[in-house]
Every structure is written in structure tokens, then in C-alpha cells.
Amino acid sequence: MCSSYHLNVADDPKAVCPECRRYMSTAIPYIARTVADNKSSDERGYVKGVVTYMVMDDLIVRPMSTISSITLLNKFNVKEVGLLEERVVNVDMAEGLKLLSASLHSITVLSSVFLGK
């Protein structure tokens, strides 16, 4: 922190305090939150906990459940569930760029990129 004890903190001891123009060279202890206070890495952003998500062709992301799956099958009038196919895809930089481009030109992004339609 500032060697004149202004309330300025930096991670570089050669940084200069904007108030007194002295080096920020006084060390202060950093006290991190305990592990119990920290959220786990799977609790940040949109994805919460151990939940399976479904990405729709128009890139809408929804939590996957039995009810949402049945609703989706009814919406698309799927009569023969055995004809459905699950695909696992790896998205590298090239695929990511294709997805980005397709999302700007199409509402059937996943079909465009992964099925070539």
C-alpha cells in the first residue's frame, strides 16, 4: 500500500500513489476468504451445480429435465423416439468461428455447422 498510508493498494511495489506520488511499497497482509465461503467453480455464471443443459439449434440454453424433453418432443411432433440421435461434438477454435459466423446468418446454427444443412 502507499508508504504514507493513503488507502491505495497495488500489487506492484514500484507503483506510485496517485495522492502523494510515493512508491506503494508498504506490505500489508491479504486475508483470503475461507474455502467454505468460496463458491465452487461450477457455481459461477449461467451453469449451476450438477445440472445437464440442452443447447437448442438457435443457441438457446435450457436446463434439461424429463418434462422439458417431453415438451420439446411434442413441440417438434416427434413420434419415433428411437430415430433420435445424440451427438457429442468437440469445439476447437475453427468450430467456434464457424458457430459465431453461423449465429450471425442463421437461426439453425448447430444444424448449419455440425450437420452441414
Secondary structure by P-SEA (a helix, b strand, c coil): cccccccccccccccccccccccccbbbbbbccccccccccccccccccbbbbbbccccbbbbbcaaaaaaaaaaacccccccbbbbbbbbcaaaaaaaaaaaaccccccccccccc
